[in-house]
Amino acid sequence: MNLKEQLKDVKDYFSPKIVTEVNDQYVKVAKIKGQEVPWHNHENEDELFYIIEGELLMEIENGIPKIMNSGDMFVVPKGINHKVSSVEVCSIMLIETKTTKHTGEVKSSIIKSIKEQSY
């Protein structure tokens, strides 16, 4: 599987798409542009971000914002408030436990159900 090829089917920003599963984890691709992701956390799950193309601003509560570039990877530990944004289009891969809610317990207009994330 080529992740860049999988991203061609992703038309909307902040709309992760599941591309495969590994044990109890989903592997997803998404495109980010703008600042629509609210501060949120995942109480019981870590979340892995890998930058395929572009530049992502990763903000961690009480931490120094990190600019992530193509090839960079970061794991947000469970329970840590975070949000992401990007000025230009940024393509990412996420690895999340199947129980991970899109924006944790925070309600947002960008929330996508697992059904909406499936191909």
Secondary structure, 3 states (H helix, E strand, C coil): CCHHHHHCCCCCCCCCEEEEEECCEEEEEEEEEECCCCCECCCCCCEEEEEEECEEEEEECCCCCEEEECCCEEEECCCCCEEEEEEEEEEEEEEEECCCCCCCCCCCCCCCCHHHHCC
